[in-house]
Amino acid sequence: MTNRDWGMIFLLLTLALFIWIQDISWISDFADTLPIIASLPLFVWLGWPWRFIHGTWSLSYSGLLFSTIGFFLGSIFGSFFFFALGWSLLLWSWLSARVEPEKRQSVKQLMILPLLAFPWIMLEGEMIGWWFRLSGTWAASTLYSLLGYKVVQGGTSLLVQGLPIDVSAACAGLNTLQSMLIAGSCIAYTIIGNYPAYWLNLIFLVIFSWIANTLRIIAICWAAVAVSPEFAAGIFHKWGGWLVLFLMFTLCCLMFTLEKSLFQNSEKSVKEQ
């Protein structure tokens, strides 16, 4: 690595710190903060070993332009998403000019991690959170109605057997979504990173995150009716959510492993022919 590379790393870290401190409200619950903090170290670890080409290098004009636009829009709108996009584009502009050609594809696959290293989903995903809550409430209402419970739904509120249950913003699943995308991307890259289906599975991670959050809402409703509202809003709300998330990660691993097995069998069949 050259002095210019170390200077670029210093610039990127300084800009990252500048973005993180724009709004520190995301630094609250350790379980929600840890995946974001770990995203960049995971990016470095999964991309190891980093092999840089020799000789002089320069950033592409297009990369610098789009990165600057991202930072400009982030400053104008106070948006973490645009800041994260501008920072990630600057990082890619540097890495694409420095890493060996055969390494660039794998680095490109990992670029989802730097983009998720900033809390834009947690802080700016209100609309996503609203649809997660509304659809999760509808799913819970439908299920308990089919099971014979008396259920009345009003937006993100439920009345189950006369017991009012409010699916509040805390149940929006945005923390779950960001954590699921970070951890799920690492798992997908490790298991099926060599296959084109890797990109499609990133979309499935969003679907799995929705399923996890919906199951959490259903479980909390059950706890409130079967035990007590205090139990549902207390220890069960936290640990029940983590249990559901763990189950969904397990399902993701099983799905990726099954896909890898199918791809390998398909490749084997083609070679035998």
Secondary structure, DSSP 8 states (H G I E B T S, - for coil): --HHHHHHHHHHHHHHHHHHTT-GGG---HHHHHHHHHHHHHHHHHT-S--B-SS-----HHHHHHHHHHHHHHHHHT-HHHHHHHHHHHHHHHHHHHB-HHHHHHHHHHTHHHHTTSTHHHHH-HHHHHHHHHHHHHHHHHHHHHTT--EEEETTEEEETTEEEE--GGGS-HHHHHHHHHHHHHHHHHHHTTSTHHHHHHHHHHHHHHHHHHHHHHHHHHHHHHT-HHHHHTHHHHHHHHHHHHHHHHHHHHHHHHHHHHHHHHHHHHHH-
